Amino acid sequence: MTKISLREMTKYQSGVITAVKAGGELGQRIRDMGLVPGTEISIRGRAPLYDPVALRVMGGTLSLRNNEADYIEVEVDDA
């Protein structure tokens, strides 16, 4: 298992959130969206310029900007 930032994940790659490294209002907003340690996520798509990224989380789809995704650490398979 490898730990990377959510921004580095590729389309259709899945992983488990291990940490949210943002504090303050941004950290709270990220956590309020359900992006907390232990949550399984997968990348569903990216905009043409790779920002924002669409995530599949708990049966729903969320969109995050890359500067927000930088604060989320994800554990992915090495395969």
PyMOL Python script that loads the backbone (N, CA, C, O; Angstrom):
from pymol import cmd

cmd.read_pdbstr("""\
ATOM      1  N   MET A   1       0.834  -1.179   0.000  1.00  0.00           N
ATOM      2  CA  MET A   1       0.000   0.000   0.000  1.00  0.00           C
ATOM      3  C   MET A   1       0.885   1.251   0.000  1.00  0.00           C
ATOM      4  O   MET A   1       1.894   1.319   0.702  1.00  0.00           O
ATOM      5  N   THR A   2       0.490   2.214  -0.787  1.00  0.00           N
ATOM      6  CA  THR A   2       1.231   3.462  -0.926  1.00  0.00           C
ATOM      7  C   THR A   2       0.336   4.624  -0.529  1.00  0.00           C
ATOM      8  O   THR A   2      -0.856   4.619  -0.837  1.00  0.00           O
ATOM      9  N   LYS A   3       0.892   5.619   0.150  1.00  0.00           N
ATOM     10  CA  LYS A   3       0.141   6.809   0.520  1.00  0.00           C
ATOM     11  C   LYS A   3       0.498   7.938  -0.442  1.00  0.00           C
ATOM     12  O   LYS A   3       1.668   8.272  -0.626  1.00  0.00           O
ATOM     13  N   ILE A   4      -0.545   8.523  -1.056  1.00  0.00           N
ATOM     14  CA  ILE A   4      -0.369   9.633  -1.988  1.00  0.00           C
ATOM     15  C   ILE A   4      -1.450  10.677  -1.695  1.00  0.00           C
ATOM     16  O   ILE A   4      -2.393  10.410  -0.949  1.00  0.00           O
ATOM     17  N   SER A   5      -1.309  11.859  -2.285  1.00  0.00           N
ATOM     18  CA  SER A   5      -2.380  12.844  -2.132  1.00  0.00           C
ATOM     19  C   SER A   5      -3.490  12.497  -3.121  1.00  0.00           C
ATOM     20  O   SER A   5      -3.240  11.880  -4.157  1.00  0.00           O
ATOM     21  N   LEU A   6      -4.691  12.890  -2.799  1.00  0.00           N
ATOM     22  CA  LEU A   6      -5.826  12.609  -3.667  1.00  0.00           C
ATOM     23  C   LEU A   6      -5.598  13.187  -5.063  1.00  0.00           C
ATOM     24  O   LEU A   6      -6.049  12.613  -6.054  1.00  0.00           O
ATOM     25  N   ARG A   7      -4.912  14.300  -5.143  1.00  0.00           N
ATOM     26  CA  ARG A   7      -4.627  14.941  -6.436  1.00  0.00           C
ATOM     27  C   ARG A   7      -3.839  14.024  -7.374  1.00  0.00           C
ATOM     28  O   ARG A   7      -3.996  14.107  -8.592  1.00  0.00           O
ATOM     29  N   GLU A   8      -3.004  13.159  -6.824  1.00  0.00           N
ATOM     30  CA  GLU A   8      -2.142  12.279  -7.619  1.00  0.00           C
ATOM     31  C   GLU A   8      -2.852  11.033  -8.137  1.00  0.00           C
ATOM     32  O   GLU A   8      -2.299  10.311  -8.966  1.00  0.00           O
ATOM     33  N   MET A   9      -4.058  10.772  -7.666  1.00  0.00           N
ATOM     34  CA  MET A   9      -4.768   9.568  -8.094  1.00  0.00           C
ATOM     35  C   MET A   9      -5.193   9.688  -9.553  1.00  0.00           C
ATOM     36  O   MET A   9      -5.456  10.782 -10.050  1.00  0.00           O
ATOM     37  N   THR A  10      -5.254   8.544 -10.228  1.00  0.00           N
ATOM     38  CA  THR A  10      -5.646   8.520 -11.631  1.00  0.00           C
ATOM     39  C   THR A  10      -7.117   8.119 -11.764  1.00  0.00           C
ATOM     40  O   THR A  10      -7.718   7.606 -10.820  1.00  0.00           O
ATOM     41  N   LYS A  11      -7.683   8.357 -12.940  1.00  0.00           N
ATOM     42  CA  LYS A  11      -9.088   8.041 -13.191  1.00  0.00           C
ATOM     43  C   LYS A  11      -9.347   6.562 -12.927  1.00  0.00           C
ATOM     44  O   LYS A  11      -8.582   5.701 -13.360  1.00  0.00           O
ATOM     45  N   TYR A  12     -10.426   6.280 -12.217  1.00  0.00           N
ATOM     46  CA  TYR A  12     -10.887   4.948 -11.813  1.00  0.00           C
ATOM     47  C   TYR A  12     -10.040   4.298 -10.725  1.00  0.00           C
ATOM     48  O   TYR A  12     -10.298   3.149 -10.367  1.00  0.00           O
ATOM     49  N   GLN A  13      -9.045   4.985 -10.190  1.00  0.00           N
ATOM     50  CA  GLN A  13      -8.249   4.454  -9.090  1.00  0.00           C
ATOM     51  C   GLN A  13      -9.040   4.605  -7.796  1.00  0.00           C
ATOM     52  O   GLN A  13      -9.737   5.600  -7.598  1.00  0.00           O
ATOM     53  N   SER A  14      -8.928   3.610  -6.915  1.00  0.00           N
ATOM     54  CA  SER A  14      -9.629   3.630  -5.631  1.00  0.00           C
ATOM     55  C   SER A  14      -8.635   3.635  -4.490  1.00  0.00           C
ATOM     56  O   SER A  14      -7.478   3.248  -4.652  1.00  0.00           O
ATOM     57  N   GLY A  15      -9.096   4.075  -3.343  1.00  0.00           N
ATOM     58  CA  GLY A  15      -8.246   4.087  -2.167  1.00  0.00           C
ATOM     59  C   GLY A  15      -9.051   4.405  -0.926  1.00  0.00           C
ATOM     60  O   GLY A  15     -10.269   4.571  -0.977  1.00  0.00           O
ATOM     61  N   VAL A  16      -8.340   4.487   0.204  1.00  0.00           N
ATOM     62  CA  VAL A  16      -8.955   4.789   1.493  1.00  0.00           C
ATOM     63  C   VAL A  16      -8.270   6.023   2.062  1.00  0.00           C
ATOM     64  O   VAL A  16      -7.042   6.089   2.108  1.00  0.00           O
ATOM     65  N   ILE A  17      -9.051   6.989   2.489  1.00  0.00           N
ATOM     66  CA  ILE A  17      -8.492   8.207   3.070  1.00  0.00           C
ATOM     67  C   ILE A  17      -7.805   7.853   4.382  1.00  0.00           C
ATOM     68  O   ILE A  17      -8.384   7.177   5.233  1.00  0.00           O
ATOM     69  N   THR A  18      -6.556   8.318   4.542  1.00  0.00           N
ATOM     70  CA  THR A  18      -5.817   8.080   5.782  1.00  0.00           C
ATOM     71  C   THR A  18      -5.677   9.340   6.610  1.00  0.00           C
ATOM     72  O   THR A  18      -5.514   9.252   7.827  1.00  0.00           O
ATOM     73  N   ALA A  19      -5.734  10.524   5.987  1.00  0.00           N
ATOM     74  CA  ALA A  19      -5.595  11.769   6.740  1.00  0.00           C
ATOM     75  C   ALA A  19      -6.150  12.946   5.947  1.00  0.00           C
ATOM     76  O   ALA A  19      -6.104  12.967   4.717  1.00  0.00           O
ATOM     77  N   VAL A  20      -6.671  13.915   6.674  1.00  0.00           N
ATOM     78  CA  VAL A  20      -7.061  15.202   6.102  1.00  0.00           C
ATOM     79  C   VAL A  20      -6.167  16.228   6.785  1.00  0.00           C
ATOM     80  O   VAL A  20      -6.293  16.475   7.984  1.00  0.00           O
ATOM     81  N   LYS A  21      -5.266  16.820   6.014  1.00  0.00           N
ATOM     82  CA  LYS A  21      -4.228  17.678   6.580  1.00  0.00           C
ATOM     83  C   LYS A  21      -4.567  19.165   6.543  1.00  0.00           C
ATOM     84  O   LYS A  21      -3.688  20.009   6.717  1.00  0.00           O
ATOM     85  N   ALA A  22      -5.824  19.481   6.321  1.00  0.00           N
ATOM     86  CA  ALA A  22      -6.265  20.878   6.294  1.00  0.00           C
ATOM     87  C   ALA A  22      -6.880  21.220   7.645  1.00  0.00           C
ATOM     88  O   ALA A  22      -7.550  20.394   8.265  1.00  0.00           O
ATOM     89  N   GLY A  23      -6.646  22.431   8.083  1.00  0.00           N
ATOM     90  CA  GLY A  23      -7.247  22.901   9.324  1.00  0.00           C
ATOM     91  C   GLY A  23      -8.260  23.989   9.025  1.00  0.00           C
ATOM     92  O   GLY A  23      -8.527  24.298   7.864  1.00  0.00           O
ATOM     93  N   GLY A  24      -8.809  24.555  10.053  1.00  0.00           N
ATOM     94  CA  GLY A  24      -9.712  25.686   9.914  1.00  0.00           C
ATOM     95  C   GLY A  24     -10.974  25.362   9.134  1.00  0.00           C
ATOM     96  O   GLY A  24     -11.464  24.233   9.149  1.00  0.00           O
ATOM     97  N   GLU A  25     -11.489  26.382   8.451  1.00  0.00           N
ATOM     98  CA  GLU A  25     -12.738  26.233   7.710  1.00  0.00           C
ATOM     99  C   GLU A  25     -12.625  25.234   6.566  1.00  0.00           C
ATOM    100  O   GLU A  25     -13.562  24.473   6.322  1.00  0.00           O
ATOM    101  N   LEU A  26     -11.492  25.221   5.857  1.00  0.00           N
ATOM    102  CA  LEU A  26     -11.319  24.276   4.754  1.00  0.00           C
ATOM    103  C   LEU A  26     -11.335  22.844   5.264  1.00  0.00           C
ATOM    104  O   LEU A  26     -12.009  21.990   4.688  1.00  0.00           O
ATOM    105  N   GLY A  27     -10.608  22.572   6.330  1.00  0.00           N
ATOM    106  CA  GLY A  27     -10.598  21.227   6.909  1.00  0.00           C
ATOM    107  C   GLY A  27     -11.978  20.797   7.362  1.00  0.00           C
ATOM    108  O   GLY A  27     -12.372  19.648   7.163  1.00  0.00           O
ATOM    109  N   GLN A  28     -12.712  21.714   7.969  1.00  0.00           N
ATOM    110  CA  GLN A  28     -14.062  21.398   8.431  1.00  0.00           C
ATOM    111  C   GLN A  28     -14.986  21.126   7.249  1.00  0.00           C
ATOM    112  O   GLN A  28     -15.801  20.205   7.302  1.00  0.00           O
ATOM    113  N   ARG A  29     -14.868  21.912   6.187  1.00  0.00           N
ATOM    114  CA  ARG A  29     -15.710  21.717   4.996  1.00  0.00           C
ATOM    115  C   ARG A  29     -15.434  20.364   4.353  1.00  0.00           C
ATOM    116  O   ARG A  29     -16.362  19.664   3.948  1.00  0.00           O
ATOM    117  N   ILE A  30     -14.149  19.997   4.259  1.00  0.00           N
ATOM    118  CA  ILE A  30     -13.780  18.694   3.694  1.00  0.00           C
ATOM    119  C   ILE A  30     -14.380  17.571   4.527  1.00  0.00           C
ATOM    120  O   ILE A  30     -14.945  16.626   3.978  1.00  0.00           O
ATOM    121  N   ARG A  31     -14.264  17.665   5.839  1.00  0.00           N
ATOM    122  CA  ARG A  31     -14.811  16.631   6.722  1.00  0.00           C
ATOM    123  C   ARG A  31     -16.341  16.590   6.655  1.00  0.00           C
ATOM    124  O   ARG A  31     -16.939  15.516   6.717  1.00  0.00           O
ATOM    125  N   ASP A  32     -16.966  17.753   6.529  1.00  0.00           N
ATOM    126  CA  ASP A  32     -18.429  17.804   6.426  1.00  0.00           C
ATOM    127  C   ASP A  32     -18.949  17.098   5.174  1.00  0.00           C
ATOM    128  O   ASP A  32     -20.083  16.617   5.158  1.00  0.00           O
ATOM    129  N   MET A  33     -18.129  17.033   4.130  1.00  0.00           N
ATOM    130  CA  MET A  33     -18.519  16.330   2.903  1.00  0.00           C
ATOM    131  C   MET A  33     -18.370  14.819   3.042  1.00  0.00           C
ATOM    132  O   MET A  33     -18.681  14.078   2.110  1.00  0.00           O
ATOM    133  N   GLY A  34     -17.895  14.355   4.203  1.00  0.00           N
ATOM    134  CA  GLY A  34     -17.727  12.922   4.431  1.00  0.00           C
ATOM    135  C   GLY A  34     -16.341  12.416   4.099  1.00  0.00           C
ATOM    136  O   GLY A  34     -16.098  11.209   4.119  1.00  0.00           O
ATOM    137  N   LEU A  35     -15.431  13.320   3.796  1.00  0.00           N
ATOM    138  CA  LEU A  35     -14.061  12.921   3.470  1.00  0.00           C
ATOM    139  C   LEU A  35     -13.241  12.871   4.746  1.00  0.00           C
ATOM    140  O   LEU A  35     -12.502  13.802   5.067  1.00  0.00           O
ATOM    141  N   VAL A  36     -13.384  11.763   5.468  1.00  0.00           N
ATOM    142  CA  VAL A  36     -12.712  11.558   6.745  1.00  0.00           C
ATOM    143  C   VAL A  36     -11.876  10.281   6.669  1.00  0.00           C
ATOM    144  O   VAL A  36     -12.152   9.416   5.838  1.00  0.00           O
ATOM    145  N   PRO A  37     -10.856  10.150   7.526  1.00  0.00           N
ATOM    146  CA  PRO A  37     -10.047   8.929   7.517  1.00  0.00           C
ATOM    147  C   PRO A  37     -10.908   7.670   7.623  1.00  0.00           C
ATOM    148  O   PRO A  37     -11.856   7.610   8.406  1.00  0.00           O
ATOM    149  N   GLY A  38     -10.555   6.672   6.820  1.00  0.00           N
ATOM    150  CA  GLY A  38     -11.282   5.408   6.780  1.00  0.00           C
ATOM    151  C   GLY A  38     -12.320   5.323   5.678  1.00  0.00           C
ATOM    152  O   GLY A  38     -12.874   4.251   5.435  1.00  0.00           O
ATOM    153  N   THR A  39     -12.592   6.431   5.007  1.00  0.00           N
ATOM    154  CA  THR A  39     -13.600   6.459   3.945  1.00  0.00           C
ATOM    155  C   THR A  39     -13.009   5.972   2.628  1.00  0.00           C
ATOM    156  O   THR A  39     -11.937   6.417   2.220  1.00  0.00           O
ATOM    157  N   GLU A  40     -13.711   5.058   1.966  1.00  0.00           N
ATOM    158  CA  GLU A  40     -13.280   4.577   0.646  1.00  0.00           C
ATOM    159  C   GLU A  40     -13.731   5.564  -0.422  1.00  0.00           C
ATOM    160  O   GLU A  40     -14.865   6.043  -0.402  1.00  0.00           O
ATOM    161  N   ILE A  41     -12.827   5.862  -1.355  1.00  0.00           N
ATOM    162  CA  ILE A  41     -13.148   6.775  -2.452  1.00  0.00           C
ATOM    163  C   ILE A  41     -12.610   6.209  -3.756  1.00  0.00           C
ATOM    164  O   ILE A  41     -11.726   5.352  -3.759  1.00  0.00           O
ATOM    165  N   SER A  42     -13.152   6.695  -4.860  1.00  0.00           N
ATOM    166  CA  SER A  42     -12.599   6.372  -6.171  1.00  0.00           C
ATOM    167  C   SER A  42     -12.742   7.597  -7.067  1.00  0.00           C
ATOM    168  O   SER A  42     -13.673   8.389  -6.919  1.00  0.00           O
ATOM    169  N   ILE A  43     -11.812   7.735  -7.987  1.00  0.00           N
ATOM    170  CA  ILE A  43     -11.823   8.856  -8.917  1.00  0.00           C
ATOM    171  C   ILE A  43     -12.724   8.483 -10.088  1.00  0.00           C
ATOM    172  O   ILE A  43     -12.533   7.435 -10.704  1.00  0.00           O
ATOM    173  N   ARG A  44     -13.697   9.322 -10.399  1.00  0.00           N
ATOM    174  CA  ARG A  44     -14.625   9.048 -11.491  1.00  0.00           C
ATOM    175  C   ARG A  44     -14.315   9.851 -12.737  1.00  0.00           C
ATOM    176  O   ARG A  44     -14.706   9.453 -13.834  1.00  0.00           O
ATOM    177  N   GLY A  45     -13.634  10.956 -12.599  1.00  0.00           N
ATOM    178  CA  GLY A  45     -13.307  11.743 -13.777  1.00  0.00           C
ATOM    179  C   GLY A  45     -12.607  13.034 -13.415  1.00  0.00           C
ATOM    180  O   GLY A  45     -12.547  13.428 -12.251  1.00  0.00           O
ATOM    181  N   ARG A  46     -12.083  13.678 -14.429  1.00  0.00           N
ATOM    182  CA  ARG A  46     -11.415  14.964 -14.269  1.00  0.00           C
ATOM    183  C   ARG A  46     -11.861  15.884 -15.397  1.00  0.00           C
ATOM    184  O   ARG A  46     -12.166  15.429 -16.499  1.00  0.00           O
ATOM    185  N   ALA A  47     -11.895  17.149 -15.118  1.00  0.00           N
ATOM    186  CA  ALA A  47     -12.230  18.135 -16.136  1.00  0.00           C
ATOM    187  C   ALA A  47     -11.108  18.163 -17.186  1.00  0.00           C
ATOM    188  O   ALA A  47     -10.014  17.660 -16.926  1.00  0.00           O
ATOM    189  N   PRO A  48     -11.362  18.737 -18.354  1.00  0.00           N
ATOM    190  CA  PRO A  48     -10.345  18.754 -19.416  1.00  0.00           C
ATOM    191  C   PRO A  48      -8.983  19.307 -18.993  1.00  0.00           C
ATOM    192  O   PRO A  48      -7.956  18.851 -19.494  1.00  0.00           O
ATOM    193  N   LEU A  49      -8.957  20.268 -18.093  1.00  0.00           N
ATOM    194  CA  LEU A  49      -7.677  20.803 -17.612  1.00  0.00           C
ATOM    195  C   LEU A  49      -7.283  20.180 -16.273  1.00  0.00           C
ATOM    196  O   LEU A  49      -6.446  20.731 -15.559  1.00  0.00           O
ATOM    197  N   TYR A  50      -7.882  19.026 -15.925  1.00  0.00           N
ATOM    198  CA  TYR A  50      -7.610  18.234 -14.721  1.00  0.00           C
ATOM    199  C   TYR A  50      -8.046  18.887 -13.423  1.00  0.00           C
ATOM    200  O   TYR A  50      -7.664  18.421 -12.349  1.00  0.00           O
ATOM    201  N   ASP A  51      -8.829  19.945 -13.486  1.00  0.00           N
ATOM    202  CA  ASP A  51      -9.316  20.596 -12.285  1.00  0.00           C
ATOM    203  C   ASP A  51     -10.729  21.088 -12.564  1.00  0.00           C
ATOM    204  O   ASP A  51     -10.897  21.912 -13.463  1.00  0.00           O
ATOM    205  N   PRO A  52     -11.740  20.642 -11.860  1.00  0.00           N
ATOM    206  CA  PRO A  52     -11.737  19.825 -10.653  1.00  0.00           C
ATOM    207  C   PRO A  52     -11.729  18.318 -10.942  1.00  0.00           C
ATOM    208  O   PRO A  52     -11.698  17.885 -12.093  1.00  0.00           O
ATOM    209  N   VAL A  53     -11.760  17.543  -9.860  1.00  0.00           N
ATOM    210  CA  VAL A  53     -11.792  16.090  -9.935  1.00  0.00           C
ATOM    211  C   VAL A  53     -13.130  15.615  -9.363  1.00  0.00           C
ATOM    212  O   VAL A  53     -13.614  16.158  -8.370  1.00  0.00           O
ATOM    213  N   ALA A  54     -13.723  14.600  -9.995  1.00  0.00           N
ATOM    214  CA  ALA A  54     -14.990  14.026  -9.523  1.00  0.00           C
ATOM    215  C   ALA A  54     -14.685  12.749  -8.749  1.00  0.00           C
ATOM    216  O   ALA A  54     -13.977  11.869  -9.239  1.00  0.00           O
ATOM    217  N   LEU A  55     -15.223  12.657  -7.539  1.00  0.00           N
ATOM    218  CA  LEU A  55     -14.987  11.514  -6.654  1.00  0.00           C
ATOM    219  C   LEU A  55     -16.278  10.761  -6.400  1.00  0.00           C
ATOM    220  O   LEU A  55     -17.358  11.351  -6.370  1.00  0.00           O
ATOM    221  N   ARG A  56     -16.160   9.469  -6.220  1.00  0.00           N
ATOM    222  CA  ARG A  56     -17.292   8.649  -5.784  1.00  0.00           C
ATOM    223  C   ARG A  56     -17.059   8.344  -4.313  1.00  0.00           C
ATOM    224  O   ARG A  56     -16.065   7.715  -3.951  1.00  0.00           O
ATOM    225  N   VAL A  57     -17.984   8.796  -3.464  1.00  0.00           N
ATOM    226  CA  VAL A  57     -17.857   8.633  -2.019  1.00  0.00           C
ATOM    227  C   VAL A  57     -19.206   8.233  -1.440  1.00  0.00           C
ATOM    228  O   VAL A  57     -20.199   8.929  -1.652  1.00  0.00           O
ATOM    229  N   MET A  58     -19.255   7.134  -0.720  1.00  0.00           N
ATOM    230  CA  MET A  58     -20.475   6.678  -0.039  1.00  0.00           C
ATOM    231  C   MET A  58     -21.702   6.699  -0.947  1.00  0.00           C
ATOM    232  O   MET A  58     -22.782   7.110  -0.524  1.00  0.00           O
ATOM    233  N   GLY A  59     -21.537   6.259  -2.181  1.00  0.00           N
ATOM    234  CA  GLY A  59     -22.652   6.172  -3.106  1.00  0.00           C
ATOM    235  C   GLY A  59     -23.023   7.467  -3.807  1.00  0.00           C
ATOM    236  O   GLY A  59     -23.960   7.495  -4.604  1.00  0.00           O
ATOM    237  N   GLY A  60     -22.303   8.531  -3.520  1.00  0.00           N
ATOM    238  CA  GLY A  60     -22.571   9.816  -4.156  1.00  0.00           C
ATOM    239  C   GLY A  60     -21.348  10.321  -4.901  1.00  0.00           C
ATOM    240  O   GLY A  60     -20.267   9.743  -4.796  1.00  0.00           O
ATOM    241  N   THR A  61     -21.518  11.394  -5.647  1.00  0.00           N
ATOM    242  CA  THR A  61     -20.408  11.980  -6.394  1.00  0.00           C
ATOM    243  C   THR A  61     -20.145  13.382  -5.868  1.00  0.00           C
ATOM    244  O   THR A  61     -21.068  14.178  -5.696  1.00  0.00           O
ATOM    245  N   LEU A  62     -18.878  13.670  -5.616  1.00  0.00           N
ATOM    246  CA  LEU A  62     -18.436  14.987  -5.157  1.00  0.00           C
ATOM    247  C   LEU A  62     -17.429  15.538  -6.146  1.00  0.00           C
ATOM    248  O   LEU A  62     -16.791  14.788  -6.884  1.00  0.00           O
ATOM    249  N   SER A  63     -17.294  16.835  -6.153  1.00  0.00           N
ATOM    250  CA  SER A  63     -16.297  17.488  -6.986  1.00  0.00           C
ATOM    251  C   SER A  63     -15.397  18.327  -6.085  1.00  0.00           C
ATOM    252  O   SER A  63     -15.877  19.087  -5.244  1.00  0.00           O
ATOM    253  N   LEU A  64     -14.086  18.180  -6.272  1.00  0.00           N
ATOM    254  CA  LEU A  64     -13.106  18.936  -5.487  1.00  0.00           C
ATOM    255  C   LEU A  64     -12.107  19.598  -6.407  1.00  0.00           C
ATOM    256  O   LEU A  64     -11.749  19.043  -7.446  1.00  0.00           O
ATOM    257  N   ARG A  65     -11.663  20.760  -6.038  1.00  0.00           N
ATOM    258  CA  ARG A  65     -10.561  21.408  -6.760  1.00  0.00           C
ATOM    259  C   ARG A  65      -9.256  20.753  -6.336  1.00  0.00           C
ATOM    260  O   ARG A  65      -9.155  20.210  -5.236  1.00  0.00           O
ATOM    261  N   ASN A  66      -8.265  20.804  -7.205  1.00  0.00           N
ATOM    262  CA  ASN A  66      -6.979  20.187  -6.900  1.00  0.00           C
ATOM    263  C   ASN A  66      -6.322  20.790  -5.664  1.00  0.00           C
ATOM    264  O   ASN A  66      -5.670  20.075  -4.903  1.00  0.00           O
ATOM    265  N   ASN A  67      -6.484  22.105  -5.453  1.00  0.00           N
ATOM    266  CA  ASN A  67      -5.857  22.694  -4.271  1.00  0.00           C
ATOM    267  C   ASN A  67      -6.501  22.177  -2.986  1.00  0.00           C
ATOM    268  O   ASN A  67      -5.858  22.209  -1.936  1.00  0.00           O
ATOM    269  N   GLU A  68      -7.742  21.705  -3.031  1.00  0.00           N
ATOM    270  CA  GLU A  68      -8.382  21.065  -1.878  1.00  0.00           C
ATOM    271  C   GLU A  68      -7.936  19.608  -1.775  1.00  0.00           C
ATOM    272  O   GLU A  68      -7.716  19.098  -0.676  1.00  0.00           O
ATOM    273  N   ALA A  69      -7.805  18.946  -2.909  1.00  0.00           N
ATOM    274  CA  ALA A  69      -7.400  17.540  -2.930  1.00  0.00           C
ATOM    275  C   ALA A  69      -5.983  17.345  -2.402  1.00  0.00           C
ATOM    276  O   ALA A  69      -5.648  16.262  -1.922  1.00  0.00           O
ATOM    277  N   ASP A  70      -5.150  18.377  -2.485  1.00  0.00           N
ATOM    278  CA  ASP A  70      -3.781  18.285  -1.979  1.00  0.00           C
ATOM    279  C   ASP A  70      -3.729  17.988  -0.483  1.00  0.00           C
ATOM    280  O   ASP A  70      -2.746  17.421  -0.006  1.00  0.00           O
ATOM    281  N   TYR A  71      -4.760  18.357   0.263  1.00  0.00           N
ATOM    282  CA  TYR A  71      -4.779  18.177   1.711  1.00  0.00           C
ATOM    283  C   TYR A  71      -5.252  16.799   2.148  1.00  0.00           C
ATOM    284  O   TYR A  71      -5.236  16.491   3.340  1.00  0.00           O
ATOM    285  N   ILE A  72      -5.672  15.969   1.205  1.00  0.00           N
ATOM    286  CA  ILE A  72      -6.234  14.656   1.536  1.00  0.00           C
ATOM    287  C   ILE A  72      -5.238  13.567   1.158  1.00  0.00           C
ATOM    288  O   ILE A  72      -4.860  13.432  -0.006  1.00  0.00           O
ATOM    289  N   GLU A  73      -4.819  12.792   2.156  1.00  0.00           N
ATOM    290  CA  GLU A  73      -3.881  11.682   1.941  1.00  0.00           C
ATOM    291  C   GLU A  73      -4.674  10.391   1.788  1.00  0.00           C
ATOM    292  O   GLU A  73      -5.579  10.109   2.573  1.00  0.00           O
ATOM    293  N   VAL A  74      -4.327   9.617   0.775  1.00  0.00           N
ATOM    294  CA  VAL A  74      -5.060   8.397   0.446  1.00  0.00           C
ATOM    295  C   VAL A  74      -4.094   7.222   0.340  1.00  0.00           C
ATOM    296  O   VAL A  74      -2.990   7.359  -0.187  1.00  0.00           O
ATOM    297  N   GLU A  75      -4.516   6.078   0.839  1.00  0.00           N
ATOM    298  CA  GLU A  75      -3.738   4.846   0.714  1.00  0.00           C
ATOM    299  C   GLU A  75      -4.295   4.048  -0.460  1.00  0.00           C
ATOM    300  O   GLU A  75      -5.479   3.710  -0.478  1.00  0.00           O
ATOM    301  N   VAL A  76      -3.440   3.745  -1.442  1.00  0.00           N
ATOM    302  CA  VAL A  76      -3.851   3.016  -2.644  1.00  0.00           C
ATOM    303  C   VAL A  76      -3.028   1.753  -2.785  1.00  0.00           C
ATOM    304  O   VAL A  76      -1.938   1.645  -2.223  1.00  0.00           O
ATOM    305  N   ASP A  77      -3.560   0.784  -3.547  1.00  0.00           N
ATOM    306  CA  ASP A  77      -2.811  -0.444  -3.838  1.00  0.00           C
ATOM    307  C   ASP A  77      -1.631  -0.124  -4.733  1.00  0.00           C
ATOM    308  O   ASP A  77      -1.709   0.783  -5.561  1.00  0.00           O
ATOM    309  N   ASP A  78      -0.540  -0.855  -4.579  1.00  0.00           N
ATOM    310  CA  ASP A  78       0.650  -0.649  -5.402  1.00  0.00           C
ATOM    311  C   ASP A  78       0.488  -1.204  -6.801  1.00  0.00           C
ATOM    312  O   ASP A  78       1.315  -0.928  -7.670  1.00  0.00           O
ATOM    313  N   ALA A  79      -0.546  -1.972  -7.039  1.00  0.00           N
ATOM    314  CA  ALA A  79      -0.716  -2.631  -8.346  1.00  0.00           C
ATOM    315  C   ALA A  79      -0.806  -1.709  -9.495  1.00  0.00           C
ATOM    316  O   ALA A  79      -0.949  -2.155 -10.634  1.00  0.00           O
TER     317      ALA A  79
END
""", "prot")
cmd.dss("prot")
cmd.show_as("cartoon", "prot")
cmd.util.cbc("prot")
cmd.orient("prot")
